[in-house]
Amino acid sequence: MGRIIYLDNASTTTVSKHVANKVKYYLKYYGNYSSNNLTGSTIRNIINSYKVSISSLLNCDSSELFFTSCATESNNLALKGFLSHKSNIYVLTTTVEHISILSVLSSFGRKIKLLKLRVNANCELSNSDILNMFSRYDIYLTSVIYVNNETGIINNIKYISSLCTRYGSLLHIDASQALGKLKLNISNIHATSLTISGHKSHSLQGIGILYINSHFVNLLKPQIIGGGQQSGIRSGSLPFIQIVSICEAIIDLYNNYEVYYCKVNFLYSYMLSYINDIFPRCFFYINSHFKVPHITNMSISNFNSSSLIQLLGNIIVSNSSACSSGSGRYSRVLKEINPKYGHLDSYFRVSISRYNSLSDIIVFVNRLKHIIL
């Protein structure tokens, strides 16, 4: 079958060499962050130093960062906190949010009035539709994904943020797919809360970060209680090695952003050009002027995507989000988008990382040619 060619980086990423080396170095350190002894103090100083470093890169205060197990937990912690104190309020989101957002919001049932913005065939939100929502309703909370996990489309967060500021709405941003693909600047987007996922960004799995603006921390309702760690917001012994991994991943991504982005963008452009040369009249993909090159959802000759995934064998792509796999023949997000061209069950997602090579792309496209033609 040959070596694995991994093109499913929106699902999870390999641990970067930089992170792996740092983790290996810090494995010799052990102790509990909360312990009042020498080893606890050592661990505490390292973690606090990392928080200061990454808060400088993210442009926020270190006290506003909380470590969690994953983006799903972070989304739950923020949204349940904001909504648990309120009822009969308007909450604005979109139809193409991550399932962890939509599930939490749906769990509040009639306690909230949920408004959902629809997207067009390119997975884009309409600025006029957004403004109309704010003009018509007194929106307490807005929750919007930064980079869509199945299409790579970048939402107009600065515009949405400006409306939230003007109309007095809290703003939660799921930035799980944005870190590394964009240079996040939390201060510039005026988020109330923001979610980061480690394993989408070449960190270890099992670690996430939740940013909460210091003025709104009191609204949070802890979902895990017991030891009172992290100001009582998120109890549990801090996972030292996982924290090292996500912080080093962030540092590496910011220090090398241009190099990493340019490589992925080159591979993306080459892939599109090569596929289009081979399938000039039957290749469609969800595109926008506002899109990261790392994630692309495409259809070729209406070839069934589930069959294609099996035939690709050692070349790994997907036809839905990993968090919702098995829930249907095709992606829930694609059903909402309803692309202009190609059958829904023919679309599949290719997500590239800096660890992919030109050879990977060439082998992938040649395999498509062999299977489909």
C-alpha positions in Angstrom: 0.0 0.0 0.0 2.9 2.4 0.6 3.5 5.1 3.2 0.6 7.0 4.6 -0.1 10.4 2.9 -2.0 12.3 5.4 -4.3 15.0 4.0 -6.8 15.2 6.9 -5.1 17.8 9.0 -8.4 19.6 9.9 -9.2 16.4 11.8 -5.9 16.3 13.8 -2.3 17.1 13.1 1.0 15.3 13.7 3.0 16.6 16.6 5.6 19.0 15.3 9.3 18.3 15.6 9.7 21.4 17.6 7.0 20.4 20.1 8.3 16.8 20.3 11.8 18.0 21.1 10.4 20.4 23.8 8.2 17.7 25.3 11.1 15.3 25.4 13.2 17.8 27.3 10.5 18.6 29.8 9.7 14.9 30.5 12.4 15.0 33.2 10.3 17.5 35.1 7.6 16.2 37.4 5.5 17.7 40.2 2.0 19.1 40.8 1.3 22.7 39.9 -0.8 23.1 43.1 1.8 21.5 45.4 3.4 23.8 47.9 6.9 22.3 47.6 10.0 22.6 45.4 8.7 20.4 42.5 5.3 22.1 42.5 7.0 25.5 42.5 9.2 24.5 39.6 6.2 23.3 37.5 4.2 26.4 38.5 7.0 28.8 37.4 7.4 27.0 34.0 3.6 27.1 33.3 3.2 30.7 34.4 6.2 31.7 32.2 4.6 29.9 29.2 1.3 31.7 29.9 3.0 35.1 29.8 4.8 34.1 26.6 1.7 33.0 24.7 -0.5 35.8 26.0 2.0 38.2 24.5 1.6 36.5 21.2 -2.1 36.3 21.4 -2.3 39.8 22.7 -4.3 39.3 25.9 -3.5 39.1 29.6 -2.1 35.8 30.9 -4.8 35.7 33.7 -7.4 35.5 30.9 -6.1 32.1 29.7 -7.5 28.8 31.1 -6.2 25.3 30.1 -8.8 22.7 29.3 -8.8 19.2 27.8 -10.0 20.3 24.3 -12.0 22.8 22.3 -15.2 21.0 23.0 -14.7 21.5 26.7 -13.8 25.1 26.2 -16.9 25.8 24.1 -19.0 24.1 26.8 -17.4 26.0 29.6 -17.8 29.4 28.0 -21.4 29.0 26.6 -22.9 27.3 29.6 -21.4 30.0 31.8 -22.7 32.8 29.8 -26.2 31.3 29.4 -26.8 29.7 32.8 -27.6 33.0 34.5 -30.1 34.1 31.8 -33.4 33.1 30.2 -35.7 34.4 27.5 -32.7 35.9 25.7 -31.7 36.0 22.0 -28.6 34.1 21.0 -27.1 34.4 17.5 -25.1 31.8 15.8 -24.8 30.2 12.3 -26.0 27.0 10.8 -22.5 25.8 10.1 -21.0 25.9 13.6 -19.0 23.1 15.1 -21.3 20.5 16.6 -20.0 21.3 20.1 -21.4 24.8 19.8 -24.8 23.8 18.3 -25.3 21.0 20.8 -24.7 23.3 23.8 -27.0 26.0 22.5 -29.7 23.4 21.6 -29.5 22.0 25.1 -30.9 25.2 26.6 -34.2 24.6 24.7 -36.8 27.3 25.3 -34.7 29.1 27.8 -33.1 30.9 24.9 -34.3 32.2 21.6 -31.8 30.8 19.1 -31.2 32.7 15.9 -29.2 31.0 13.1 -27.6 32.8 10.2 -27.5 30.8 7.0 -24.5 30.8 4.6 -24.4 31.0 0.8 -23.1 28.3 -1.6 -19.6 29.4 -0.8 -20.1 29.0 2.9 -20.0 32.8 3.4 -22.1 34.9 5.8 -23.9 38.0 4.5 -22.9 41.2 6.3 -26.4 42.6 5.6 -28.0 39.5 7.1 -25.8 39.9 10.2 -26.7 43.6 10.5 -30.3 42.8 10.1 -30.2 40.3 13.0 -28.7 42.9 15.3 -31.1 45.6 14.1 -34.2 43.4 14.8 -33.2 41.6 18.0 -31.7 42.4 21.3 -28.9 39.8 21.1 -27.3 38.8 24.4 -24.7 36.4 23.0 -23.2 35.8 19.5 -21.2 32.6 18.8 -19.4 32.4 15.5 -16.6 30.1 14.2 -13.5 31.9 12.9 -12.4 29.4 10.3 -14.9 26.8 9.2 -13.5 23.3 9.8 -15.0 21.8 6.7 -14.5 24.5 4.1 -11.7 26.8 5.3 -13.9 29.9 4.9 -12.9 32.8 7.2 -15.8 34.6 8.7 -15.7 38.4 9.0 -15.0 38.4 12.7 -14.0 42.1 12.8 -17.3 43.1 11.4 -19.3 40.8 13.7 -17.2 42.1 16.6 -17.9 45.7 15.7 -21.7 44.9 15.8 -21.4 43.1 19.1 -19.7 46.1 20.5 -22.2 48.5 19.1 -25.3 46.5 20.2 -23.9 45.2 23.5 -23.7 41.5 22.7 -21.2 39.0 24.2 -19.0 37.4 21.5 -17.7 33.8 21.7 -15.3 32.7 18.9 -14.5 29.1 18.1 -10.9 29.6 16.8 -10.0 25.9 16.8 -9.1 25.9 13.1 -7.8 29.5 13.0 -4.6 29.1 15.1 -1.6 28.9 12.8 -3.7 29.4 9.7 -4.2 33.0 10.8 -2.2 35.1 13.2 -4.7 35.5 16.0 -4.8 38.9 17.8 -7.5 38.6 20.5 -7.3 42.3 21.4 -8.1 43.4 17.8 -11.2 41.3 17.6 -12.6 42.2 21.0 -13.8 38.7 21.8 -15.5 38.0 25.1 -14.2 34.4 24.9 -12.2 32.4 22.4 -11.4 28.7 22.0 -8.1 27.2 20.9 -7.4 23.5 20.2 -4.0 22.0 20.6 -4.2 19.0 18.3 -5.4 21.1 15.3 -2.1 23.0 15.6 0.7 20.3 15.9 0.4 20.0 19.7 -0.4 16.9 21.7 -4.0 15.8 21.9 -5.9 16.4 25.1 -5.2 20.1 25.6 -7.1 23.2 24.7 -7.2 26.9 25.8 -10.1 29.1 26.6 -9.6 32.8 26.6 -12.1 34.8 28.7 -12.0 38.6 28.8 -11.3 39.5 32.5 -14.5 41.6 32.7 -16.6 38.5 32.1 -14.9 35.8 34.1 -17.5 36.1 36.8 -20.1 34.9 34.4 -18.5 31.5 34.0 -20.1 28.5 35.7 -17.4 25.8 36.3 -18.3 22.5 34.7 -15.6 20.6 36.6 -15.3 21.3 40.4 -13.2 19.9 43.1 -9.7 21.2 43.6 -10.3 24.8 42.7 -7.4 25.1 40.3 -7.3 27.9 37.7 -9.2 30.3 39.9 -11.9 27.8 40.4 -12.9 28.1 36.8 -11.6 24.7 35.8 -10.6 22.3 38.5 -8.2 19.4 38.0 -4.4 19.0 38.2 -2.9 20.9 35.3 -1.4 18.5 32.7 2.1 19.8 32.5 3.4 18.1 29.4 0.3 18.9 27.4 0.5 22.5 28.4 4.2 22.6 27.3 3.1 21.1 24.0 0.3 23.6 23.2 2.4 26.6 24.3 5.4 25.6 22.3 3.2 24.9 19.3 1.8 28.5 19.6 5.3 30.0 19.9 6.6 28.0 16.9 3.5 29.0 14.8 3.9 32.7 15.5 7.7 32.7 15.0 7.5 30.9 11.7 4.0 32.0 10.5 5.0 33.4 7.1 7.2 30.4 6.2 4.6 27.8 7.2 1.7 29.7 5.5 3.6 30.2 2.2 4.4 26.5 2.0 0.8 25.4 2.5 -0.4 28.0 0.1 2.0 26.8 -2.6 0.8 23.2 -2.2 -2.8 24.3 -2.2 -2.4 26.3 -5.4 -0.5 23.5 -7.1 -3.1 20.9 -6.1 -6.0 23.0 -7.5 -4.1 23.7 -10.8 -3.2 20.1 -11.3 -6.6 18.7 -10.5 -8.2 21.3 -12.8 -5.9 20.3 -15.7 -7.0 16.7 -15.4 -10.7 17.3 -14.7 -11.3 20.7 -16.4 -15.1 20.5 -16.6 -16.0 18.4 -13.6 -13.9 19.7 -10.7 -15.7 21.9 -8.2 -14.6 23.2 -4.9 -16.0 25.6 -2.3 -14.1 28.8 -2.7 -14.0 32.4 -1.5 -11.8 35.4 -1.4 -11.9 34.8 2.4 -10.4 31.4 2.8 -7.4 29.7 4.2 -5.5 27.4 1.9 -5.2 24.6 4.5 -8.8 23.3 4.1 -10.6 22.6 0.8 -13.9 20.8 0.1 -14.2 19.5 -3.4 -16.1 17.3 -5.8 -14.8 15.5 -8.9 -17.0 14.0 -11.6 -19.7 13.4 -8.9 -17.7 10.4 -7.8 -19.1 9.1 -4.5 -16.9 10.4 -1.7 -17.3 7.4 0.6 -16.2 5.1 -2.2 -13.3 7.4 -3.1 -12.0 7.4 0.5 -11.9 3.7 0.5 -10.2 3.5 -2.9 -7.6 6.1 -1.9 -6.4 3.7 0.7 -3.1 5.1 2.2 -4.0 8.6 1.1 -6.1 10.0 4.0 -8.9 12.5 3.3 -12.4 12.8 4.8 -16.0 13.6 3.8 -17.2 15.0 7.1 -15.9 16.5 10.3 -14.3 13.9 12.6 -16.7 15.0 15.4 -19.8 14.1 13.3 -18.5 11.1 11.3 -21.0 8.3 11.0 -24.0 10.7 11.2 -24.9 10.6 7.5 -23.8 10.1 4.0 -22.3 13.5 3.8 -21.3 16.5 5.9 -24.0 18.4 7.8 -22.2 21.6 6.9 -22.3 20.8 3.2 -26.0 20.2 3.4 -26.4 23.7 4.8 -24.2 25.2 2.2 -25.9 23.3 -0.7 -23.1 23.9 -3.3 -24.1 25.0 -6.7 -22.3 22.3 -8.5 -21.7 18.6 -7.8 -23.7 16.1 -5.8 -23.5 16.5 -2.0 -22.3 12.9 -1.6 -19.4 13.5 -3.9 -17.7 16.2 -1.8 -14.7 15.4 0.3 -12.3 17.4 2.4 -8.6 17.8 1.8 -6.6 19.5 4.5 -2.9 20.3 4.1 -0.2 21.0 6.7 3.3 22.2 6.5 4.4 18.6 6.9 3.0 17.7 3.5 5.2 17.7 0.4 4.9 18.4 -3.3 5.3 14.7 -3.8 2.3 14.0 -1.5 0.1 16.3 -3.7 1.4 14.8 -6.9 0.8 11.2 -5.7 -2.7 12.2 -4.5 -3.8 13.8 -7.7 -2.4 11.0 -9.8 -4.3 8.5 -7.7 -7.5 10.5 -8.3 -6.9 10.3 -12.0 -6.4 6.6 -11.8 -9.5 6.0 -9.8 -11.9 8.4 -11.5 -10.9 8.4 -15.2 
